[in-house]
Amino acid sequence: MLSVIRTGGKQYIVSPGKKIKIEKLENKPGTEVAFSDVLLMEKAKSLEIGKPTVKGAKVTAKVLSQRKSKKTIVFKYSPKKRFKKKTGHRQSFTEVEIKNLEEQA
């Protein structure tokens, strides 16, 4: 039993009990969030592909935490110009645990 959802411009393969890191959502930890942008749904060895989304399908998840990823170093350098610039970036993300996959008939 799995699904493909779209959130934050990215697609994720999810199944019940799986923990994923997605683009930051404005939900507090402990709350539930529903994803209605389901692109593919697999149940009992039958595959349903959306055009573009599966009608009536919904994936619910519980928000576990709001955190930042490891720092990425950005270093710009221009030879013969004496130009050096070093900056860092930490991307925010939300960690969610998939609870269940629902499909209305």
Biopython code that builds the backbone (N, CA, C, O; Angstrom):
import numpy as np
from Bio.PDB.StructureBuilder import StructureBuilder

atoms = [
    (1, "MET", "N", (0.853, -1.177, 0.000)),
    (1, "MET", "CA", (0.000, 0.000, 0.000)),
    (1, "MET", "C", (0.895, 1.235, 0.000)),
    (1, "MET", "O", (1.587, 1.518, 0.978)),
    (2, "LEU", "N", (0.867, 1.960, -1.111)),
    (2, "LEU", "CA", (1.678, 3.156, -1.199)),
    (2, "LEU", "C", (0.989, 4.194, -2.059)),
    (2, "LEU", "O", (0.025, 3.908, -2.768)),
    (3, "SER", "N", (1.512, 5.416, -1.977)),
    (3, "SER", "CA", (0.988, 6.531, -2.751)),
    (3, "SER", "C", (2.129, 7.441, -3.148)),
    (3, "SER", "O", (3.213, 7.391, -2.567)),
    (4, "VAL", "N", (1.873, 8.276, -4.145)),
    (4, "VAL", "CA", (2.795, 9.329, -4.521)),
    (4, "VAL", "C", (2.054, 10.638, -4.313)),
    (4, "VAL", "O", (0.998, 10.862, -4.904)),
    (5, "ILE", "N", (2.618, 11.513, -3.459)),
    (5, "ILE", "CA", (1.994, 12.813, -3.197)),
    (5, "ILE", "C", (2.900, 13.917, -3.709)),
    (5, "ILE", "O", (4.099, 13.719, -3.905)),
    (6, "ARG", "N", (2.301, 15.096, -3.925)),
    (6, "ARG", "CA", (3.057, 16.263, -4.360)),
    (6, "ARG", "C", (2.846, 17.369, -3.340)),
    (6, "ARG", "O", (1.712, 17.743, -3.043)),
    (7, "THR", "N", (3.950, 17.894, -2.803)),
    (7, "THR", "CA", (3.896, 19.014, -1.876)),
    (7, "THR", "C", (5.195, 19.798, -1.976)),
    (7, "THR", "O", (6.273, 19.212, -2.078)),
    (8, "GLY", "N", (5.097, 21.099, -1.949)),
    (8, "GLY", "CA", (6.286, 21.945, -2.019)),
    (8, "GLY", "C", (7.034, 21.833, -3.330)),
    (8, "GLY", "O", (8.240, 22.075, -3.373)),
    (9, "GLY", "N", (6.335, 21.468, -4.415)),
    (9, "GLY", "CA", (6.981, 21.360, -5.713)),
    (9, "GLY", "C", (7.742, 20.064, -5.917)),
    (9, "GLY", "O", (8.399, 19.895, -6.944)),
    (10, "LYS", "N", (7.669, 19.144, -4.961)),
    (10, "LYS", "CA", (8.370, 17.877, -5.059)),
    (10, "LYS", "C", (7.382, 16.721, -4.919)),
    (10, "LYS", "O", (6.276, 16.903, -4.412)),
    (11, "GLN", "N", (7.782, 15.543, -5.365)),
    (11, "GLN", "CA", (6.945, 14.356, -5.264)),
    (11, "GLN", "C", (7.601, 13.357, -4.318)),
    (11, "GLN", "O", (8.819, 13.179, -4.337)),
    (12, "TYR", "N", (6.779, 12.703, -3.485)),
    (12, "TYR", "CA", (7.272, 11.767, -2.487)),
    (12, "TYR", "C", (6.485, 10.463, -2.566)),
    (12, "TYR", "O", (5.264, 10.479, -2.721)),
    (13, "ILE", "N", (7.189, 9.329, -2.459)),
    (13, "ILE", "CA", (6.541, 8.026, -2.353)),
    (13, "ILE", "C", (6.315, 7.781, -0.870)),
    (13, "ILE", "O", (7.268, 7.788, -0.091)),
    (14, "VAL", "N", (5.061, 7.562, -0.467)),
    (14, "VAL", "CA", (4.729, 7.409, 0.947)),
    (14, "VAL", "C", (3.943, 6.128, 1.179)),
    (14, "VAL", "O", (3.264, 5.616, 0.289)),
    (15, "SER", "N", (4.058, 5.634, 2.395)),
    (15, "SER", "CA", (3.276, 4.487, 2.851)),
    (15, "SER", "C", (3.013, 4.692, 4.339)),
    (15, "SER", "O", (3.747, 5.436, 4.989)),
    (16, "PRO", "N", (1.986, 4.052, 4.895)),
    (16, "PRO", "CA", (1.671, 4.270, 6.314)),
    (16, "PRO", "C", (2.851, 3.916, 7.226)),
    (16, "PRO", "O", (3.486, 2.872, 7.073)),
    (17, "GLY", "N", (3.128, 4.819, 8.182)),
    (17, "GLY", "CA", (4.219, 4.625, 9.125)),
    (17, "GLY", "C", (5.540, 5.212, 8.684)),
    (17, "GLY", "O", (6.482, 5.245, 9.475)),
    (18, "LYS", "N", (5.645, 5.675, 7.452)),
    (18, "LYS", "CA", (6.895, 6.220, 6.931)),
    (18, "LYS", "C", (7.075, 7.666, 7.379)),
    (18, "LYS", "O", (6.118, 8.441, 7.383)),
    (19, "LYS", "N", (8.308, 8.032, 7.760)),
    (19, "LYS", "CA", (8.633, 9.407, 8.143)),
    (19, "LYS", "C", (9.382, 10.049, 6.986)),
    (19, "LYS", "O", (10.340, 9.480, 6.463)),
    (20, "ILE", "N", (8.931, 11.252, 6.584)),
    (20, "ILE", "CA", (9.577, 11.953, 5.481)),
    (20, "ILE", "C", (9.847, 13.396, 5.877)),
    (20, "ILE", "O", (9.187, 13.947, 6.758)),
    (21, "LYS", "N", (10.824, 13.998, 5.215)),
    (21, "LYS", "CA", (11.155, 15.413, 5.399)),
    (21, "LYS", "C", (10.674, 16.145, 4.162)),
    (21, "LYS", "O", (11.097, 15.840, 3.047)),
    (22, "ILE", "N", (9.782, 17.118, 4.361)),
    (22, "ILE", "CA", (9.203, 17.860, 3.244)),
    (22, "ILE", "C", (9.504, 19.345, 3.421)),
    (22, "ILE", "O", (10.013, 19.763, 4.461)),
    (23, "GLU", "N", (9.190, 20.132, 2.406)),
    (23, "GLU", "CA", (9.354, 21.577, 2.500)),
    (23, "GLU", "C", (8.529, 22.112, 3.664)),
    (23, "GLU", "O", (7.501, 21.535, 4.017)),
    (24, "LYS", "N", (8.972, 23.200, 4.251)),
    (24, "LYS", "CA", (8.365, 23.712, 5.475)),
    (24, "LYS", "C", (6.875, 24.018, 5.319)),
    (24, "LYS", "O", (6.450, 24.674, 4.369)),
    (25, "LEU", "N", (6.093, 23.518, 6.291)),
    (25, "LEU", "CA", (4.665, 23.815, 6.396)),
    (25, "LEU", "C", (4.459, 24.677, 7.630)),
    (25, "LEU", "O", (5.283, 24.659, 8.544)),
    (26, "GLU", "N", (3.384, 25.420, 7.665)),
    (26, "GLU", "CA", (3.108, 26.310, 8.797)),
    (26, "GLU", "C", (2.263, 25.632, 9.869)),
    (26, "GLU", "O", (1.492, 26.305, 10.553)),
    (27, "ASN", "N", (2.387, 24.330, 10.030)),
    (27, "ASN", "CA", (1.638, 23.599, 11.053)),
    (27, "ASN", "C", (2.527, 23.357, 12.256)),
    (27, "ASN", "O", (3.737, 23.179, 12.117)),
    (28, "LYS", "N", (1.929, 23.351, 13.439)),
    (28, "LYS", "CA", (2.674, 23.122, 14.674)),
    (28, "LYS", "C", (2.903, 21.616, 14.870)),
    (28, "LYS", "O", (2.101, 20.808, 14.402)),
    (29, "PRO", "N", (3.988, 21.234, 15.556)),
    (29, "PRO", "CA", (4.226, 19.818, 15.844)),
    (29, "PRO", "C", (3.073, 19.214, 16.656)),
    (29, "PRO", "O", (2.566, 19.839, 17.587)),
    (30, "GLY", "N", (2.676, 18.017, 16.299)),
    (30, "GLY", "CA", (1.573, 17.330, 16.964)),
    (30, "GLY", "C", (0.251, 17.447, 16.229)),
    (30, "GLY", "O", (-0.677, 16.690, 16.517)),
    (31, "THR", "N", (0.138, 18.373, 15.290)),
    (31, "THR", "CA", (-1.105, 18.527, 14.537)),
    (31, "THR", "C", (-1.104, 17.595, 13.323)),
    (31, "THR", "O", (-0.068, 17.058, 12.932)),
    (32, "GLU", "N", (-2.279, 17.421, 12.746)),
    (32, "GLU", "CA", (-2.398, 16.584, 11.560)),
    (32, "GLU", "C", (-2.552, 17.455, 10.322)),
    (32, "GLU", "O", (-3.127, 18.542, 10.376)),
    (33, "VAL", "N", (-2.033, 16.965, 9.217)),
    (33, "VAL", "CA", (-2.112, 17.668, 7.945)),
    (33, "VAL", "C", (-2.591, 16.655, 6.897)),
    (33, "VAL", "O", (-2.238, 15.477, 6.958)),
    (34, "ALA", "N", (-3.399, 17.126, 5.937)),
    (34, "ALA", "CA", (-3.925, 16.253, 4.892)),
    (34, "ALA", "C", (-3.393, 16.715, 3.543)),
    (34, "ALA", "O", (-3.408, 17.905, 3.228)),
    (35, "PHE", "N", (-2.930, 15.771, 2.763)),
    (35, "PHE", "CA", (-2.445, 16.041, 1.409)),
    (35, "PHE", "C", (-3.475, 15.495, 0.428)),
    (35, "PHE", "O", (-3.713, 14.289, 0.380)),
    (36, "SER", "N", (-4.084, 16.384, -0.354)),
    (36, "SER", "CA", (-5.093, 15.947, -1.322)),
    (36, "SER", "C", (-4.526, 15.864, -2.735)),
    (36, "SER", "O", (-5.220, 15.448, -3.663)),
    (37, "ASP", "N", (-3.265, 16.262, -2.898)),
    (37, "ASP", "CA", (-2.599, 16.226, -4.198)),
    (37, "ASP", "C", (-1.933, 14.859, -4.385)),
    (37, "ASP", "O", (-0.707, 14.753, -4.372)),
    (38, "VAL", "N", (-2.752, 13.811, -4.560)),
    (38, "VAL", "CA", (-2.269, 12.434, -4.689)),
    (38, "VAL", "C", (-2.174, 12.100, -6.174)),
    (38, "VAL", "O", (-3.169, 12.158, -6.895)),
    (39, "LEU", "N", (-0.963, 11.747, -6.627)),
    (39, "LEU", "CA", (-0.739, 11.488, -8.051)),
    (39, "LEU", "C", (-0.914, 10.020, -8.414)),
    (39, "LEU", "O", (-1.263, 9.700, -9.550)),
    (40, "LEU", "N", (-0.673, 9.122, -7.454)),
    (40, "LEU", "CA", (-0.755, 7.693, -7.719)),
    (40, "LEU", "C", (-1.180, 6.992, -6.439)),
    (40, "LEU", "O", (-0.754, 7.377, -5.351)),
    (41, "MET", "N", (-2.025, 5.955, -6.560)),
    (41, "MET", "CA", (-2.504, 5.211, -5.395)),
    (41, "MET", "C", (-2.452, 3.725, -5.723)),
    (41, "MET", "O", (-2.959, 3.294, -6.758)),
    (42, "GLU", "N", (-1.832, 2.938, -4.833)),
    (42, "GLU", "CA", (-1.731, 1.495, -5.032)),
    (42, "GLU", "C", (-2.368, 0.803, -3.842)),
    (42, "GLU", "O", (-1.967, 1.017, -2.698)),
    (43, "LYS", "N", (-3.374, -0.038, -4.119)),
    (43, "LYS", "CA", (-4.076, -0.796, -3.081)),
    (43, "LYS", "C", (-4.381, -2.181, -3.614)),
    (43, "LYS", "O", (-4.897, -2.327, -4.722)),
    (44, "ALA", "N", (-4.063, -3.202, -2.826)),
    (44, "ALA", "CA", (-4.375, -4.593, -3.159)),
    (44, "ALA", "C", (-3.924, -4.954, -4.576)),
    (44, "ALA", "O", (-4.675, -5.561, -5.340)),
    (45, "LYS", "N", (-2.704, -4.579, -4.915)),
    (45, "LYS", "CA", (-2.077, -4.877, -6.213)),
    (45, "LYS", "C", (-2.806, -4.271, -7.408)),
    (45, "LYS", "O", (-2.627, -4.721, -8.540)),
    (46, "SER", "N", (-3.625, -3.252, -7.160)),
    (46, "SER", "CA", (-4.230, -2.518, -8.269)),
    (46, "SER", "C", (-3.698, -1.087, -8.211)),
    (46, "SER", "O", (-3.653, -0.470, -7.147)),
    (47, "LEU", "N", (-3.303, -0.583, -9.350)),
    (47, "LEU", "CA", (-2.659, 0.717, -9.437)),
    (47, "LEU", "C", (-3.611, 1.717, -10.073)),
    (47, "LEU", "O", (-4.161, 1.465, -11.145)),
    (48, "GLU", "N", (-3.806, 2.854, -9.412)),
    (48, "GLU", "CA", (-4.651, 3.918, -9.964)),
    (48, "GLU", "C", (-3.790, 5.156, -10.159)),
    (48, "GLU", "O", (-3.217, 5.690, -9.210)),
    (49, "ILE", "N", (-3.711, 5.600, -11.402)),
    (49, "ILE", "CA", (-2.899, 6.752, -11.758)),
    (49, "ILE", "C", (-3.828, 7.927, -12.002)),
    (49, "ILE", "O", (-4.809, 7.804, -12.734)),
    (50, "GLY", "N", (-3.523, 9.071, -11.389)),
    (50, "GLY", "CA", (-4.358, 10.254, -11.521)),
    (50, "GLY", "C", (-4.131, 10.988, -12.820)),
    (50, "GLY", "O", (-3.079, 10.873, -13.448)),
    (51, "LYS", "N", (-5.142, 11.746, -13.211)),
    (51, "LYS", "CA", (-5.072, 12.558, -14.430)),
    (51, "LYS", "C", (-5.503, 13.978, -14.126)),
    (51, "LYS", "O", (-6.636, 14.293, -14.490)),
    (52, "PRO", "N", (-4.780, 14.846, -13.531)),
    (52, "PRO", "CA", (-3.429, 14.707, -12.978)),
    (52, "PRO", "C", (-3.411, 14.151, -11.554)),
    (52, "PRO", "O", (-2.368, 13.676, -11.104)),
    (53, "THR", "N", (-4.545, 14.198, -10.826)),
    (53, "THR", "CA", (-4.574, 13.652, -9.468)),
    (53, "THR", "C", (-5.675, 12.602, -9.358)),
    (53, "THR", "O", (-6.601, 12.569, -10.169)),
    (54, "VAL", "N", (-5.561, 11.748, -8.347)),
    (54, "VAL", "CA", (-6.567, 10.719, -8.105)),
    (54, "VAL", "C", (-7.749, 11.376, -7.404)),
    (54, "VAL", "O", (-7.580, 12.003, -6.358)),
    (55, "LYS", "N", (-8.930, 11.239, -7.966)),
    (55, "LYS", "CA", (-10.121, 11.883, -7.405)),
    (55, "LYS", "C", (-10.528, 11.193, -6.100)),
    (55, "LYS", "O", (-10.623, 9.968, -6.035)),
    (56, "GLY", "N", (-10.767, 12.006, -5.057)),
    (56, "GLY", "CA", (-11.215, 11.499, -3.775)),
    (56, "GLY", "C", (-10.131, 10.899, -2.904)),
    (56, "GLY", "O", (-10.430, 10.421, -1.810)),
    (57, "ALA", "N", (-8.889, 10.905, -3.346)),
    (57, "ALA", "CA", (-7.806, 10.324, -2.556)),
    (57, "ALA", "C", (-7.230, 11.377, -1.613)),
    (57, "ALA", "O", (-7.131, 12.555, -1.953)),
    (58, "LYS", "N", (-6.852, 10.916, -0.413)),
    (58, "LYS", "CA", (-6.301, 11.831, 0.586)),
    (58, "LYS", "C", (-5.291, 11.062, 1.437)),
    (58, "LYS", "O", (-5.507, 9.900, 1.783)),
    (59, "VAL", "N", (-4.197, 11.725, 1.765)),
    (59, "VAL", "CA", (-3.170, 11.157, 2.630)),
    (59, "VAL", "C", (-3.084, 12.037, 3.869)),
    (59, "VAL", "O", (-2.885, 13.247, 3.760)),
    (60, "THR", "N", (-3.233, 11.431, 5.056)),
    (60, "THR", "CA", (-3.132, 12.197, 6.291)),
    (60, "THR", "C", (-1.816, 11.871, 6.974)),
    (60, "THR", "O", (-1.332, 10.740, 6.934)),
    (61, "ALA", "N", (-1.245, 12.901, 7.607)),
    (61, "ALA", "CA", (0.045, 12.746, 8.271)),
    (61, "ALA", "C", (0.064, 13.571, 9.552)),
    (61, "ALA", "O", (-0.717, 14.509, 9.711)),
    (62, "LYS", "N", (0.955, 13.212, 10.452)),
    (62, "LYS", "CA", (1.130, 13.930, 11.712)),
    (62, "LYS", "C", (2.463, 14.669, 11.652)),
    (62, "LYS", "O", (3.488, 14.087, 11.297)),
    (63, "VAL", "N", (2.440, 15.955, 12.002)),
    (63, "VAL", "CA", (3.658, 16.768, 12.005)),
    (63, "VAL", "C", (4.469, 16.405, 13.245)),
    (63, "VAL", "O", (3.982, 16.517, 14.370)),
    (64, "LEU", "N", (5.715, 15.968, 13.028)),
    (64, "LEU", "CA", (6.573, 15.587, 14.141)),
    (64, "LEU", "C", (7.441, 16.744, 14.625)),
    (64, "LEU", "O", (7.555, 16.972, 15.829)),
    (65, "SER", "N", (8.057, 17.482, 13.689)),
    (65, "SER", "CA", (8.944, 18.578, 14.101)),
    (65, "SER", "C", (9.163, 19.560, 12.959)),
    (65, "SER", "O", (8.943, 19.248, 11.789)),
    (66, "GLN", "N", (9.602, 20.751, 13.335)),
    (66, "GLN", "CA", (10.014, 21.801, 12.401)),
    (66, "GLN", "C", (11.500, 22.039, 12.684)),
    (66, "GLN", "O", (11.866, 22.464, 13.780)),
    (67, "ARG", "N", (12.349, 21.765, 11.699)),
    (67, "ARG", "CA", (13.785, 21.918, 11.937)),
    (67, "ARG", "C", (14.479, 22.527, 10.729)),
    (67, "ARG", "O", (13.850, 22.856, 9.723)),
    (68, "LYS", "N", (15.803, 22.670, 10.858)),
    (68, "LYS", "CA", (16.631, 23.133, 9.759)),
    (68, "LYS", "C", (17.647, 22.050, 9.419)),
    (68, "LYS", "O", (18.114, 21.322, 10.295)),
    (69, "SER", "N", (17.983, 21.953, 8.135)),
    (69, "SER", "CA", (18.947, 20.945, 7.701)),
    (69, "SER", "C", (20.362, 21.404, 8.018)),
    (69, "SER", "O", (20.567, 22.492, 8.555)),
    (70, "LYS", "N", (21.338, 20.563, 7.680)),
    (70, "LYS", "CA", (22.740, 20.916, 7.902)),
    (70, "LYS", "C", (23.126, 22.092, 7.019)),
    (70, "LYS", "O", (22.532, 22.316, 5.964)),
    (71, "LYS", "N", (24.125, 22.837, 7.463)),
    (71, "LYS", "CA", (24.541, 24.027, 6.731)),
    (71, "LYS", "C", (25.232, 23.659, 5.421)),
    (71, "LYS", "O", (26.089, 22.777, 5.369)),
    (72, "THR", "N", (24.833, 24.362, 4.373)),
    (72, "THR", "CA", (25.454, 24.233, 3.070)),
    (72, "THR", "C", (26.337, 25.458, 2.859)),
    (72, "THR", "O", (25.869, 26.589, 2.991)),
    (73, "ILE", "N", (27.590, 25.247, 2.537)),
    (73, "ILE", "CA", (28.526, 26.349, 2.332)),
    (73, "ILE", "C", (28.470, 26.791, 0.870)),
    (73, "ILE", "O", (28.542, 25.968, -0.042)),
    (74, "VAL", "N", (28.340, 28.105, 0.663)),
    (74, "VAL", "CA", (28.342, 28.701, -0.673)),
    (74, "VAL", "C", (29.580, 29.574, -0.749)),
    (74, "VAL", "O", (29.698, 30.551, -0.010)),
    (75, "PHE", "N", (30.505, 29.232, -1.635)),
    (75, "PHE", "CA", (31.757, 29.977, -1.761)),
    (75, "PHE", "C", (31.883, 30.503, -3.176)),
    (75, "PHE", "O", (31.922, 29.732, -4.134)),
    (76, "LYS", "N", (31.947, 31.829, -3.304)),
    (76, "LYS", "CA", (32.116, 32.459, -4.616)),
    (76, "LYS", "C", (33.545, 32.991, -4.699)),
    (76, "LYS", "O", (34.060, 33.580, -3.749)),
    (77, "TYR", "N", (34.176, 32.771, -5.857)),
    (77, "TYR", "CA", (35.557, 33.160, -6.028)),
    (77, "TYR", "C", (35.769, 33.612, -7.459)),
    (77, "TYR", "O", (35.297, 32.974, -8.400)),
    (78, "SER", "N", (36.474, 34.705, -7.613)),
    (78, "SER", "CA", (36.787, 35.206, -8.935)),
    (78, "SER", "C", (38.299, 35.386, -9.024)),
    (78, "SER", "O", (38.857, 36.226, -8.318)),
    (79, "PRO", "N", (38.966, 34.623, -9.868)),
    (79, "PRO", "CA", (40.418, 34.744, -9.945)),
    (79, "PRO", "C", (40.849, 36.079, -10.555)),
    (79, "PRO", "O", (40.150, 36.647, -11.394)),
    (80, "LYS", "N", (41.982, 36.554, -10.129)),
    (80, "LYS", "CA", (42.603, 37.792, -10.614)),
    (80, "LYS", "C", (41.815, 39.043, -10.246)),
    (80, "LYS", "O", (42.160, 40.131, -10.708)),
    (81, "LYS", "N", (40.773, 38.928, -9.435)),
    (81, "LYS", "CA", (39.972, 40.096, -9.045)),
    (81, "LYS", "C", (40.009, 40.322, -7.531)),
    (81, "LYS", "O", (39.467, 41.312, -7.041)),
    (82, "ARG", "N", (40.643, 39.415, -6.792)),
    (82, "ARG", "CA", (40.690, 39.462, -5.331)),
    (82, "ARG", "C", (39.291, 39.451, -4.719)),
    (82, "ARG", "O", (39.016, 40.153, -3.746)),
    (83, "PHE", "N", (38.406, 38.633, -5.315)),
    (83, "PHE", "CA", (37.033, 38.541, -4.822)),
    (83, "PHE", "C", (36.799, 37.162, -4.235)),
    (83, "PHE", "O", (36.924, 36.150, -4.924)),
    (84, "LYS", "N", (36.459, 37.134, -2.964)),
    (84, "LYS", "CA", (36.086, 35.896, -2.281)),
    (84, "LYS", "C", (34.891, 36.203, -1.403)),
    (84, "LYS", "O", (34.878, 37.211, -0.696)),
    (85, "LYS", "N", (33.881, 35.337, -1.442)),
    (85, "LYS", "CA", (32.700, 35.526, -0.613)),
    (85, "LYS", "C", (32.236, 34.161, -0.133)),
    (85, "LYS", "O", (31.967, 33.272, -0.940)),
    (86, "LYS", "N", (32.143, 33.995, 1.182)),
    (86, "LYS", "CA", (31.734, 32.727, 1.766)),
    (86, "LYS", "C", (30.477, 32.955, 2.583)),
    (86, "LYS", "O", (30.472, 33.766, 3.510)),
    (87, "THR", "N", (29.405, 32.239, 2.241)),
    (87, "THR", "CA", (28.155, 32.321, 2.988)),
    (87, "THR", "C", (27.643, 30.909, 3.237)),
    (87, "THR", "O", (28.097, 29.952, 2.609)),
    (88, "GLY", "N", (26.706, 30.791, 4.149)),
    (88, "GLY", "CA", (26.102, 29.501, 4.444)),
    (88, "GLY", "C", (24.597, 29.599, 4.361)),
    (88, "GLY", "O", (24.026, 30.688, 4.416)),
    (89, "HIS", "N", (23.957, 28.443, 4.227)),
    (89, "HIS", "CA", (22.495, 28.407, 4.130)),
    (89, "HIS", "C", (21.984, 27.162, 4.833)),
    (89, "HIS", "O", (22.521, 26.070, 4.645)),
    (90, "ARG", "N", (20.943, 27.325, 5.645)),
    (90, "ARG", "CA", (20.275, 26.192, 6.288)),
    (90, "ARG", "C", (18.815, 26.206, 5.870)),
    (90, "ARG", "O", (18.071, 27.126, 6.209)),
    (91, "GLN", "N", (18.407, 25.174, 5.128)),
    (91, "GLN", "CA", (17.042, 25.078, 4.624)),
    (91, "GLN", "C", (16.106, 24.558, 5.713)),
    (91, "GLN", "O", (16.423, 23.578, 6.387)),
    (92, "SER", "N", (14.965, 25.204, 5.886)),
    (92, "SER", "CA", (13.957, 24.741, 6.847)),
    (92, "SER", "C", (13.167, 23.583, 6.250)),
    (92, "SER", "O", (12.920, 23.550, 5.044)),
    (93, "PHE", "N", (12.770, 22.628, 7.102)),
    (93, "PHE", "CA", (11.957, 21.513, 6.641)),
    (93, "PHE", "C", (11.021, 21.076, 7.759)),
    (93, "PHE", "O", (11.226, 21.411, 8.926)),
    (94, "THR", "N", (10.000, 20.331, 7.388)),
    (94, "THR", "CA", (9.035, 19.770, 8.324)),
    (94, "THR", "C", (9.128, 18.253, 8.230)),
    (94, "THR", "O", (9.097, 17.690, 7.135)),
    (95, "GLU", "N", (9.240, 17.597, 9.371)),
    (95, "GLU", "CA", (9.263, 16.138, 9.388)),
    (95, "GLU", "C", (7.864, 15.647, 9.734)),
    (95, "GLU", "O", (7.297, 16.034, 10.756)),
    (96, "VAL", "N", (7.310, 14.793, 8.876)),
    (96, "VAL", "CA", (5.961, 14.271, 9.092)),
    (96, "VAL", "C", (5.986, 12.744, 9.067)),
    (96, "VAL", "O", (6.850, 12.134, 8.438)),
    (97, "GLU", "N", (5.022, 12.139, 9.762)),
    (97, "GLU", "CA", (4.836, 10.694, 9.743)),
    (97, "GLU", "C", (3.495, 10.402, 9.087)),
    (97, "GLU", "O", (2.469, 10.937, 9.508)),
    (98, "ILE", "N", (3.493, 9.571, 8.078)),
    (98, "ILE", "CA", (2.285, 9.243, 7.337)),
    (98, "ILE", "C", (1.414, 8.325, 8.187)),
    (98, "ILE", "O", (1.874, 7.289, 8.668)),
    (99, "LYS", "N", (0.147, 8.714, 8.369)),
    (99, "LYS", "CA", (-0.780, 7.931, 9.177)),
    (99, "LYS", "C", (-1.585, 6.941, 8.326)),
    (99, "LYS", "O", (-1.510, 5.731, 8.543)),
    (100, "ASN", "N", (-2.345, 7.451, 7.369)),
    (100, "ASN", "CA", (-3.119, 6.534, 6.528)),
    (100, "ASN", "C", (-3.384, 7.128, 5.148)),
    (100, "ASN", "O", (-3.278, 8.335, 4.930)),
    (101, "LEU", "N", (-3.731, 6.236, 4.233)),
    (101, "LEU", "CA", (-4.067, 6.596, 2.856)),
    (101, "LEU", "C", (-5.540, 6.298, 2.669)),
    (101, "LEU", "O", (-5.984, 5.177, 2.915)),
    (102, "GLU", "N", (-6.305, 7.294, 2.235)),
    (102, "GLU", "CA", (-7.746, 7.126, 2.082)),
    (102, "GLU", "C", (-8.126, 7.331, 0.616)),
    (102, "GLU", "O", (-7.570, 8.175, -0.088)),
    (103, "GLU", "N", (-9.091, 6.528, 0.192)),
    (103, "GLU", "CA", (-9.619, 6.671, -1.157)),
    (103, "GLU", "C", (-11.132, 6.516, -1.089)),
    (103, "GLU", "O", (-11.635, 5.484, -0.645)),
    (104, "GLN", "N", (-11.849, 7.531, -1.526)),
    (104, "GLN", "CA", (-13.314, 7.466, -1.531)),
    (104, "GLN", "C", (-13.770, 6.847, -2.846)),
    (104, "GLN", "O", (-13.314, 7.242, -3.920)),
    (105, "ALA", "N", (-14.650, 5.899, -2.757)),
    (105, "ALA", "CA", (-15.128, 5.218, -3.980)),
    (105, "ALA", "C", (-16.203, 5.985, -4.683)),
    (105, "ALA", "O", (-16.700, 5.542, -5.719)),
]
sb = StructureBuilder()
sb.init_structure("model")
sb.init_model(0)
sb.init_chain("A")
sb.init_seg("    ")
for serial, (resi, resn, name, xyz) in enumerate(atoms, 1):
    if name == "N":
        sb.init_residue(resn, " ", resi, " ")
    sb.init_atom(name, np.array(xyz, "f"), 0.0, 1.0, " ", f" {name:<3s}", serial, name[0])
structure = sb.get_structure()
